Structures are given as C-alpha cells and as structure tokens.
Amino acid sequence: MSQRQIGELAFATWERTPRFGRVPAGLLDGMATLTSPFNANLSTFLRMFALLGRGDIVAPARGSHHLAHHFQARVASHSGA
C-alpha cells in the first residue's frame, strides 16, 4: 500500500473524507539548503522528507495481519463498542 492508500483507509474507517496536500520536493530541498547553516538536523530532516516525497516506497505484503482490521479495532475500542 502506498502512503496515500494508508491515509485513505484510515479516513474511510472513521467514515471521514480525506483531504491531502502536497509539498513539492524542490521546495523542501530549498528549505533544507536555507536552514543548513543554522540547523543541520532540521536540514537533514527536510531533505529526508523531500526524498520520501519523490515516490512511494511500497514493500511486498507479508504476514496475516491487515491494516484495515487494525484500524477497525481502534475505532471499535475508541467508540466503546
């Protein structure tokens, strides 16, 4: 599953409409360059998000647990059902 699909699944479980935004990777790279002289940790953090935002990193499915079941259990425990 992609990050977007995970988010959509989470919102669907709560019966909410998802609203996602995007920040261009180039903007994050620019912010990282501007912050690097002042805060190396923040700069590295921004570069990591820029890298992750360039594409989904999807691993093959493994195991018998499903994220949808986990989300449903969380909703049930939260609502007291």
Backbone as a printed PyTorch tensor [residue, N CA C, xyz], in Angstrom:
tensor([[[  0.8410,  -1.1820,   0.0000],
         [  0.0000,   0.0000,   0.0000],
         [  0.8860,   1.2450,   0.0000]],

        [[  0.4420,   2.2290,  -0.7070],
         [  1.1630,   3.4970,  -0.6980],
         [  0.7680,   4.2940,   0.5530]],

        [[  1.5190,   5.3350,   0.8530],
         [  1.1930,   6.1890,   1.9970],
         [ -0.1960,   6.8040,   1.8280]],

        [[ -0.5120,   7.1940,   0.6100],
         [ -1.8300,   7.7850,   0.3390],
         [ -2.9410,   6.7680,   0.5760]],

        [[ -2.7410,   5.5310,   0.1380],
         [ -3.7440,   4.4900,   0.3410],
         [ -3.9430,   4.2010,   1.8290]],

        [[ -2.8650,   4.2320,   2.5950],
         [ -2.9710,   4.0280,   4.0440],
         [ -3.8010,   5.1510,   4.6640]],

        [[ -3.5280,   6.3800,   4.2580],
         [ -4.3020,   7.5150,   4.7550],
         [ -5.7700,   7.4250,   4.3680]],

        [[ -6.0360,   7.0440,   3.1250],
         [ -7.4230,   6.9020,   2.6750],
         [ -8.1470,   5.8110,   3.4530]],

        [[ -7.4510,   4.7130,   3.7270],
         [ -8.0340,   3.6260,   4.5110],
         [ -8.3550,   4.0910,   5.9240]],

        [[ -7.4530,   4.8310,   6.5300],
         [ -7.6830,   5.3330,   7.8820],
         [ -8.8990,   6.2510,   7.9250]],

        [[ -9.0050,   7.1610,   6.9730],
         [-10.1490,   8.0680,   6.9310],
         [-11.4440,   7.3130,   6.6500]],

        [[-11.4000,   6.3310,   5.7530],
         [-12.5920,   5.5490,   5.4330],
         [-13.0800,   4.7760,   6.6520]],

        [[-12.1480,   4.2850,   7.4640],
         [-12.5150,   3.5500,   8.6710],
         [-13.2900,   4.4350,   9.6280]],

        [[-12.9110,   5.6980,   9.7010],
         [-13.5990,   6.6590,  10.5760],
         [-14.7720,   7.3300,   9.8770]],

        [[-15.0410,   6.9160,   8.6150],
         [-16.1190,   7.4820,   7.8010],
         [-15.9560,   8.9960,   7.6550]],

        [[-14.7510,   9.3920,   7.3230],
         [-14.4180,  10.8020,   7.0980],
         [-13.9020,  10.9730,   5.6770]],

        [[-14.0110,  12.1700,   5.1650],
         [-13.4820,  12.4780,   3.8400],
         [-12.0330,  12.9350,   3.9790]],

        [[-11.1060,  12.2460,   3.3250],
         [ -9.7000,  12.6620,   3.4490],
         [ -9.4210,  13.9230,   2.6410]],

        [[ -8.5320,  14.7370,   3.1790],
         [ -8.0310,  15.9200,   2.4670],
         [ -6.5170,  15.8920,   2.5800]],

        [[ -5.8670,  15.6530,   1.4690],
         [ -4.4150,  15.5700,   1.4510],
         [ -3.8500,  16.7330,   0.6610]],

        [[ -2.7070,  17.1920,   1.0660],
         [ -1.9860,  18.2330,   0.3290],
         [ -0.6060,  17.7200,  -0.0470]],

        [[  0.0190,  18.4230,  -0.9450],
         [  1.3690,  18.0420,  -1.3690],
         [  2.2930,  19.2420,  -1.2380]],

        [[  3.4970,  18.9660,  -0.8200],
         [  4.5470,  19.9750,  -0.7930],
         [  5.5950,  19.5140,  -1.8060]],

        [[  5.9000,  20.3370,  -2.8050],
         [  6.8740,  19.9200,  -3.8130],
         [  8.2330,  19.6010,  -3.1820]],

        [[  8.8490,  18.5250,  -3.6730],
         [ 10.1530,  18.1100,  -3.1460],
         [ 11.1920,  19.2100,  -3.3300]],

        [[ 11.1090,  19.9440,  -4.4290],
         [ 12.0510,  21.0290,  -4.6700],
         [ 11.9560,  22.1200,  -3.6160]],

        [[ 10.7440,  22.3870,  -3.1410],
         [ 10.5600,  23.3800,  -2.0860],
         [ 11.2220,  22.9090,  -0.7900]],

        [[ 11.0560,  21.6370,  -0.4680],
         [ 11.7040,  21.0980,   0.7320],
         [ 13.2230,  21.1220,   0.6050]],

        [[ 13.7310,  20.8170,  -0.5970],
         [ 15.1830,  20.8990,  -0.8160],
         [ 15.6870,  22.3240,  -0.6150]],

        [[ 14.9260,  23.2810,  -1.1210],
         [ 15.3010,  24.6810,  -0.9540],
         [ 15.3070,  25.1080,   0.5080]],

        [[ 14.2790,  24.6820,   1.2310],
         [ 14.2170,  24.9930,   2.6600],
         [ 15.3790,  24.3360,   3.4040]],

        [[ 15.7300,  23.1160,   2.9950],
         [ 16.8620,  22.4150,   3.6320],
         [ 18.1620,  23.1750,   3.4000]],

        [[ 18.3420,  23.6850,   2.1840],
         [ 19.5580,  24.4470,   1.8740],
         [ 19.6210,  25.7270,   2.7080]],

        [[ 18.4780,  26.4010,   2.8560],
         [ 18.4510,  27.6400,   3.6400],
         [ 18.6810,  27.4000,   5.1270]],

        [[ 18.2160,  26.2830,   5.6460],
         [ 18.3610,  26.0340,   7.0830],
         [ 19.6790,  25.3620,   7.4580]],

        [[ 20.3930,  24.8130,   6.4860],
         [ 21.6020,  24.0520,   6.8120],
         [ 22.6590,  24.8360,   7.5960]],

        [[ 22.8900,  26.1360,   7.3350],
         [ 23.9000,  26.8340,   8.1420],
         [ 23.4830,  27.0340,   9.6050]],

        [[ 22.1850,  26.9620,   9.8670],
         [ 21.6830,  27.2660,  11.2110],
         [ 21.2850,  26.0310,  12.0010]],

        [[ 20.7980,  24.9990,  11.2960],
         [ 20.3030,  23.8180,  11.9820],
         [ 20.4900,  22.6020,  11.0780]],

        [[ 21.5840,  21.9010,  11.2640],
         [ 21.9050,  20.7530,  10.4100],
         [ 20.8810,  19.6310,  10.5570]],

        [[ 20.3620,  19.4370,  11.7550],
         [ 19.3690,  18.3760,  11.9590],
         [ 18.0870,  18.6630,  11.1880]],

        [[ 17.5990,  19.8900,  11.2700],
         [ 16.3940,  20.2580,  10.5340],
         [ 16.6190,  20.1460,   9.0370]],

        [[ 17.7710,  20.5640,   8.5850],
         [ 18.1010,  20.4870,   7.1650],
         [ 18.0680,  19.0400,   6.6810]],

        [[ 18.6600,  18.1490,   7.4420],
         [ 18.6720,  16.7280,   7.0780],
         [ 17.2550,  16.1560,   7.1080]],

        [[ 16.4810,  16.5450,   8.0880],
         [ 15.0950,  16.1020,   8.2120],
         [ 14.2860,  16.5290,   6.9760]],

        [[ 14.4520,  17.7800,   6.5430],
         [ 13.7390,  18.2830,   5.3650],
         [ 14.1740,  17.5490,   4.1020]],

        [[ 15.4570,  17.2560,   3.9880],
         [ 15.9450,  16.5020,   2.8180],
         [ 15.3750,  15.0810,   2.8010]],

        [[ 15.2190,  14.4880,   3.9870],
         [ 14.6260,  13.1550,   4.0610],
         [ 13.1820,  13.1860,   3.5630]],

        [[ 12.4080,  14.1810,   4.0060],
         [ 11.0240,  14.2950,   3.5420],
         [ 10.9660,  14.5540,   2.0400]],

        [[ 11.8880,  15.3430,   1.5270],
         [ 11.9300,  15.5820,   0.0800],
         [ 12.1900,  14.2810,  -0.6670]],

        [[ 13.1030,  13.4860,  -0.1580],
         [ 13.4110,  12.1980,  -0.7900],
         [ 12.2120,  11.2580,  -0.7440]],

        [[ 11.5620,  11.1710,   0.4110],
         [ 10.3980,  10.2960,   0.5560],
         [  9.2250,  10.7690,  -0.2960]],

        [[  9.1310,  12.0760,  -0.5230],
         [  8.0350,  12.6240,  -1.3030],
         [  8.1760,  12.4530,  -2.8000]],

        [[  9.3230,  11.9960,  -3.2320],
         [  9.5480,  11.8250,  -4.6790],
         [  8.8960,  10.5610,  -5.2280]],

        [[  8.4310,   9.6930,  -4.3710],
         [  7.7640,   8.4770,  -4.8180],
         [  7.4030,   7.6070,  -3.6460]],

        [[  6.4520,   6.7140,  -3.8480],
         [  6.0540,   5.8090,  -2.7840],
         [  7.0670,   4.6830,  -2.6550]],

        [[  7.3110,   4.3050,  -1.4360],
         [  8.1900,   3.1880,  -1.1500],
         [  7.2750,   2.0690,  -0.6670]],

        [[  6.9700,   1.1420,  -1.5440],
         [  5.9960,   0.1030,  -1.2580],
         [  6.7100,  -1.2380,  -1.1460]],

        [[  6.4970,  -1.8920,  -0.0240],
         [  7.0980,  -3.2100,   0.2100],
         [  6.0570,  -4.2850,  -0.0970]],

        [[  6.5100,  -5.4840,  -0.4100],
         [  5.5500,  -6.5670,  -0.6430],
         [  4.8040,  -6.9210,   0.6410]],

        [[  3.5620,  -7.3410,   0.4870],
         [  2.7380,  -7.7160,   1.6410],
         [  3.2820,  -8.9950,   2.2670]],

        [[  3.3160,  -9.0150,   3.5950],
         [  3.7900, -10.1820,   4.3430],
         [  2.8580, -10.4120,   5.5260]],

        [[  2.7940, -11.6300,   6.0070],
         [  2.0670, -11.9210,   7.2340],
         [  0.5710, -12.0710,   7.0280]],

        [[ -0.1160, -12.2280,   8.1600],
         [ -1.5540, -12.4750,   8.1100],
         [ -2.3770, -11.3390,   8.6960]],

        [[ -1.7350, -10.3200,   9.2360],
         [ -2.4530,  -9.1860,   9.8100],
         [ -2.7270,  -8.1570,   8.7180]],

        [[ -3.8760,  -7.4960,   8.8200],
         [ -4.2480,  -6.4930,   7.8320],
         [ -4.4550,  -5.1480,   8.5190]],

        [[ -3.9900,  -4.1120,   7.8830],
         [ -4.0880,  -2.7730,   8.4480],
         [ -5.5490,  -2.3620,   8.6380]],

        [[ -6.4080,  -2.7490,   7.7180],
         [ -7.8310,  -2.4070,   7.8310],
         [ -8.4230,  -2.9790,   9.1210]],

        [[ -8.0480,  -4.2010,   9.4770],
         [ -8.5530,  -4.8080,  10.7120],
         [ -8.0490,  -4.0430,  11.9340]],

        [[ -6.8010,  -3.6090,  11.8860],
         [ -6.2410,  -2.8280,  12.9920],
         [ -7.0010,  -1.5070,  13.1480]],

        [[ -7.2240,  -0.8100,  12.0420],
         [ -7.9660,   0.4500,  12.1040],
         [ -9.3790,   0.2300,  12.6450]],

        [[-10.0470,  -0.8310,  12.2130],
         [-11.3990,  -1.1210,  12.6780],
         [-11.4080,  -1.4130,  14.1780]],

        [[-10.4070,  -2.1210,  14.6620],
         [-10.3190,  -2.4110,  16.0950],
         [-10.0960,  -1.1280,  16.8790]],

        [[ -9.2980,  -0.2270,  16.3470],
         [ -9.0680,   1.0670,  17.0280],
         [-10.3460,   1.8850,  17.1140]],

        [[-11.1080,   1.9030,  16.0390],
         [-12.3760,   2.6410,  16.0410],
         [-13.3290,   2.0080,  17.0490]],

        [[-13.4020,   0.6770,  17.0640],
         [-14.2840,  -0.0150,  17.9980],
         [-13.8970,   0.2470,  19.4390]],

        [[-12.5970,   0.2510,  19.7330],
         [-12.1630,   0.4960,  21.1110],
         [-12.3850,   1.9490,  21.5180]],

        [[-12.2980,   2.8400,  20.5500],
         [-12.4930,   4.2600,  20.8530],
         [-13.9690,   4.5800,  21.0850]],

        [[-14.8360,   3.9260,  20.3450],
         [-16.2660,   4.2230,  20.4530],
         [-16.9180,   3.4190,  21.5760]],

        [[-16.1750,   2.5010,  22.1980],
         [-16.7160,   1.7230,  23.2910],
         [-17.5890,   0.5750,  22.8410]],

        [[-17.5230,   0.2490,  21.5540],
         [-18.3730,  -0.8300,  21.0300],
         [-17.7910,  -2.1890,  21.3210]]])
